[in-house]
Amino acid sequence: MLELQKDFPNAKILLLGIFPRGATAADPARATLAEINKIISKLDDGNKVHYLDIGLKFLDADGSLSKDIMSDALHPTTKGYENLG
């Protein structure tokens, strides 16, 4: 990120949280990703770097990932991206 700021000093950077992985809320990857997102969220300086976690938009009410949203529990489908709007 520092390299981007050096090369593009006037740029605004939108840093997205890592999307959820695994079909259920109990998947061990979810806890790991939550920790990583917590760490990278601290890069938000309120000025040039802004952190945004949109992962919840992909999840059902029970925290699961529907196959309609992420067929492989990793990559958003067309419908998954449409949920962002």
N, CA, C and O of each residue as an XYZ file, in Angstrom:
340
protein
N       0.827     -1.179      0.000
C       0.000      0.000      0.000
C       0.879      1.253      0.000
O       0.544      2.250     -0.640
N       1.985      1.199      0.707
C       2.879      2.346      0.724
C       3.416      2.646     -0.669
O       3.622      3.806     -1.027
N       3.639      1.605     -1.445
C       4.118      1.792     -2.822
C       3.063      2.529     -3.651
O       3.398      3.418     -4.434
N       1.805      2.164     -3.485
C       0.729      2.866     -4.189
C       0.688      4.332     -3.800
O       0.538      5.208     -4.651
N       0.821      4.589     -2.515
C       0.775      5.975     -2.052
C       1.973      6.769     -2.579
O       1.862      7.961     -2.864
N       3.112      6.095     -2.704
C       4.299      6.765     -3.237
C       4.105      7.093     -4.719
O       4.420      8.196     -5.164
N       3.584      6.127     -5.474
C       3.412      6.318     -6.912
C       2.229      7.213     -7.256
O       2.247      7.903     -8.275
N       1.202      7.204     -6.412
C      -0.022      7.976     -6.656
C      -0.388      8.748     -5.392
O      -1.346      8.384     -4.709
N       0.346      9.794     -5.071
C       0.167     10.483     -3.786
C      -1.219     11.092     -3.571
O      -1.613     11.306     -2.425
N      -1.957     11.372     -4.620
C      -3.286     11.973     -4.458
C      -4.424     10.962     -4.533
O      -5.597     11.325     -4.437
N      -4.069      9.694     -4.704
C      -5.091      8.650     -4.849
C      -5.773      8.357     -3.520
O      -5.162      8.446     -2.454
N      -7.041      8.008     -3.606
C      -7.790      7.488     -2.468
C      -7.832      5.974     -2.649
O      -8.084      5.488     -3.752
N      -7.591      5.242     -1.593
C      -7.538      3.789     -1.655
C      -8.704      3.215     -0.862
O      -8.898      3.554      0.305
N      -9.476      2.346     -1.500
C     -10.552      1.630     -0.831
C     -10.066      0.203     -0.615
O      -9.892     -0.560     -1.565
N      -9.855     -0.137      0.632
C      -9.354     -1.451      1.014
C     -10.533     -2.281      1.505
O     -11.111     -1.991      2.553
N     -10.888     -3.313      0.746
C     -12.018     -4.163      1.121
C     -11.559     -5.294      2.024
O     -10.471     -5.846      1.858
N     -12.417     -5.627      2.987
C     -12.173     -6.793      3.818
C     -12.234     -8.048      2.968
O     -12.862     -8.062      1.910
N     -11.585     -9.091      3.430
C     -11.601    -10.361      2.711
C     -12.996    -10.957      2.825
O     -13.569    -11.008      3.914
N     -13.537    -11.405      1.709
C     -14.878    -11.991      1.680
C     -14.920    -13.263      2.523
O     -13.900    -13.931      2.692
N     -16.099    -13.602      3.051
C     -16.223    -14.829      3.846
C     -15.902    -16.071      3.015
O     -16.097    -16.094      1.799
N     -15.410    -17.087      3.693
C     -15.085    -18.378      3.077
C     -15.813    -19.460      3.863
O     -16.173    -19.259      5.023
N     -16.022    -20.582      3.240
C     -16.644    -21.714      3.913
C     -18.152    -21.590      3.935
O     -18.695    -20.489      4.029
N     -18.823    -22.723      3.849
C     -20.277    -22.736      3.708
C     -21.033    -22.297      4.955
O     -22.143    -21.775      4.853
N     -20.439    -22.504      6.146
C     -21.163    -22.189      7.378
C     -20.373    -21.237      8.260
O     -19.172    -21.037      8.077
N     -21.078    -20.655      9.222
C     -20.443    -19.734     10.166
C     -19.410    -20.453     11.034
O     -18.504    -19.815     11.570
N     -19.538    -21.772     11.177
C     -18.621    -22.549     12.009
C     -17.321    -22.909     11.289
O     -16.407    -23.456     11.907
N     -17.227    -22.615     10.012
C     -16.013    -22.949      9.258
C     -14.817    -22.250      9.915
O     -14.880    -21.048     10.173
N     -13.739    -22.972     10.185
C     -12.569    -22.377     10.850
C     -11.959    -21.196     10.095
O     -11.351    -20.316     10.705
N     -12.117    -21.175      8.792
C     -11.563    -20.063      8.010
C     -12.217    -18.742      8.393
O     -11.587    -17.692      8.274
N     -13.450    -18.771      8.843
C     -14.157    -17.535      9.202
C     -13.451    -16.796     10.334
O     -13.316    -15.573     10.283
N     -13.002    -17.520     11.348
C     -12.309    -16.882     12.475
C     -10.980    -16.293     12.019
O     -10.607    -15.196     12.435
N     -10.272    -17.018     11.169
C      -8.995    -16.524     10.642
C      -9.205    -15.244      9.842
O      -8.471    -14.271     10.011
N     -10.206    -15.251      8.977
C     -10.475    -14.067      8.153
C     -10.924    -12.892      8.998
O     -10.589    -11.748      8.691
N     -11.671    -13.149     10.052
C     -12.092    -12.067     10.946
C     -10.874    -11.406     11.590
O     -10.833    -10.184     11.733
N      -9.892    -12.202     11.974
C      -8.665    -11.653     12.567
C      -7.876    -10.844     11.535
O      -7.372     -9.762     11.839
N      -7.775    -11.372     10.320
C      -7.054    -10.653      9.265
C      -7.758     -9.331      8.970
O      -7.107     -8.291      8.865
N      -9.085     -9.366      8.835
C      -9.829     -8.134      8.561
C      -9.668     -7.122      9.687
O      -9.605     -5.917      9.441
N      -9.600     -7.610     10.916
C      -9.386     -6.710     12.055
C      -8.034     -5.996     11.929
O      -7.917     -4.803     12.207
N      -7.030     -6.747     11.507
C      -5.686     -6.174     11.342
C      -5.661     -5.164     10.202
O      -5.172     -4.047     10.372
N      -6.187     -5.552      9.038
C      -6.095     -4.630      7.895
C      -7.020     -3.427      8.044
O      -6.797     -2.393      7.416
N      -8.050     -3.555      8.866
C      -8.943     -2.405      9.074
C      -8.201     -1.238      9.725
O      -8.611     -0.085      9.591
N      -7.128     -1.536     10.416
C      -6.337     -0.491     11.078
C      -5.549      0.359     10.090
O      -4.991      1.392     10.460
N      -5.503     -0.078      8.826
C      -4.824      0.722      7.796
C      -5.672      1.917      7.360
O      -5.176      2.825      6.693
N      -6.941      1.913      7.737
C      -7.849      3.031      7.419
C      -7.365      4.254      8.179
O      -7.347      4.273      9.410
N      -6.972      5.275      7.424
C      -6.485      6.490      8.076
C      -7.519      7.614      8.063
O      -7.239      8.722      8.520
N      -8.717      7.331      7.540
C      -9.768      8.335      7.508
C      -9.526      9.451      6.508
O     -10.299     10.406      6.442
N      -8.480      9.339      5.745
C      -8.133     10.385      4.790
C      -7.930      9.800      3.395
O      -8.758      9.993      2.504
N      -6.838      9.096      3.217
C      -6.529      8.552      1.894
C      -6.806      7.063      1.790
O      -7.027      6.551      0.692
N      -6.798      6.365      2.904
C      -7.067      4.927      2.908
C      -8.352      4.696      3.693
O      -8.488      5.129      4.837
N      -9.294      4.002      3.048
C     -10.589      3.718      3.669
C     -10.835      2.219      3.614
O     -10.724      1.600      2.555
N     -11.169      1.641      4.760
C     -11.448      0.211      4.862
C     -12.952      0.001      4.840
O     -13.699      0.754      5.465
N     -13.401     -1.033      4.111
C     -14.818     -1.367      4.051
C     -14.955     -2.885      4.007
O     -14.363     -3.548      3.156
N     -15.739     -3.425      4.929
C     -15.997     -4.863      4.949
C     -17.420     -5.094      4.466
O     -18.377     -4.749      5.160
N     -17.563     -5.671      3.290
C     -18.887     -5.928      2.710
C     -19.268     -7.396      2.809
O     -20.263     -7.817      2.218
N     -18.491     -8.182      3.547
C     -18.694     -9.618      3.637
C     -20.071    -10.034      4.111
O     -20.598    -11.049      3.654
N     -20.670     -9.271      5.020
C     -21.984     -9.638      5.544
C     -23.063     -9.633      4.467
O     -24.074    -10.323      4.603
N     -22.864     -8.875      3.416
C     -23.853     -8.811      2.338
C     -23.979    -10.137      1.595
O     -24.974    -10.377      0.911
N     -22.978    -10.991      1.728
C     -23.004    -12.292      1.064
C     -23.650    -13.381      1.917
O     -24.000    -14.441      1.398
N     -23.813    -13.136      3.212
C     -24.255    -14.173      4.141
C     -25.760    -14.184      4.342
O     -26.422    -13.147      4.293
N     -26.289    -15.389      4.570
C     -27.683    -15.532      4.978
C     -27.795    -15.129      6.446
O     -26.782    -14.892      7.103
N     -29.014    -15.049      6.959
C     -29.252    -14.625      8.342
C     -28.526    -15.519      9.349
O     -28.124    -15.048     10.413
N     -28.356    -16.800      9.026
C     -27.684    -17.717      9.954
C     -26.166    -17.749      9.751
O     -25.473    -18.555     10.370
N     -25.658    -16.880      8.891
C     -24.224    -16.813      8.653
C     -23.705    -17.760      7.594
O     -22.496    -17.842      7.377
N     -24.594    -18.474      6.935
C     -24.156    -19.417      5.905
C     -24.030    -18.715      4.554
O     -24.603    -17.649      4.323
N     -23.267    -19.346      3.681
C     -23.101    -18.872      2.310
C     -23.958    -19.742      1.400
O     -23.700    -20.937      1.257
N     -24.952    -19.160      0.802
C     -25.814    -19.882     -0.122
C     -25.043    -20.204     -1.395
O     -24.206    -19.416     -1.836
N     -25.327    -21.363     -1.983
C     -24.693    -21.727     -3.255
C     -25.096    -20.756     -4.366
O     -24.378    -20.609     -5.355
N     -26.242    -20.095     -4.205
C     -26.661    -19.081     -5.178
C     -25.758    -17.852     -5.125
O     -25.579    -17.155     -6.124
N     -25.200    -17.598     -3.963
C     -24.363    -16.419     -3.749
C     -22.888    -16.715     -4.014
O     -22.196    -15.935     -4.668
N     -22.416    -17.852     -3.500
C     -21.041    -18.309     -3.722
C     -21.098    -19.815     -3.929
O     -21.088    -20.573     -2.959
N     -21.156    -20.248     -5.157
C     -21.374    -21.665     -5.462
C     -20.292    -22.567     -4.882
O     -20.562    -23.721     -4.547
N     -19.074    -22.057     -4.760
C     -17.967    -22.851     -4.220
C     -17.557    -22.392     -2.818
O     -16.509    -22.786     -2.305
N     -18.404    -21.548     -2.203
C     -18.133    -20.991     -0.864
C     -16.850    -20.160     -0.850
O     -16.193    -20.027      0.182
N     -16.510    -19.607     -2.004
C     -15.296    -18.803     -2.112
C     -15.458    -17.631     -3.078
O     -15.110    -16.499     -2.742
N     -15.984    -17.896     -4.272
C     -16.095    -16.869     -5.305
C     -17.555    -16.451     -5.485
O     -18.416    -17.310     -5.678
N     -17.851    -15.156     -5.426
C     -19.231    -14.702     -5.637
C     -19.727    -15.032     -7.045
O     -18.988    -14.934     -8.024
N     -20.972    -15.416     -7.114
C     -21.642    -15.630     -8.390
C     -22.185    -14.277     -8.864
O     -22.040    -13.265     -8.178
N     -22.802    -14.273    -10.027
C     -23.451    -13.057    -10.505
C     -24.466    -12.564     -9.485
O     -24.532    -11.372     -9.186
N     -25.259    -13.493     -8.952
C     -26.256    -13.120     -7.938
C     -25.570    -12.565     -6.687
O     -26.084    -11.643     -6.054
N     -24.423    -13.119     -6.334
C     -23.669    -12.612     -5.177
C     -23.267    -11.165     -5.354
O     -23.394    -10.364     -4.428
N     -22.785    -10.825     -6.530
C     -22.419     -9.441     -6.797
C     -23.652     -8.538     -6.852
O     -23.582     -7.370     -6.469
N     -24.776     -9.072     -7.326
C     -26.002     -8.281     -7.365
C     -26.485     -7.942     -5.956
O     -27.126     -6.910     -5.760
N     -26.191     -8.784     -4.985
C     -26.568     -8.532     -3.577
C     -25.891     -7.297     -3.009
O     -26.351     -6.735     -2.015
N     -24.808     -6.875     -3.630
C     -24.068     -5.726     -3.117
C     -24.786     -4.416     -3.376
O     -24.530     -3.419     -2.701
N     -25.684     -4.412     -4.349
C     -26.349     -3.179     -4.739
C     -27.471     -2.782     -3.909
O     -28.094     -1.752     -4.164
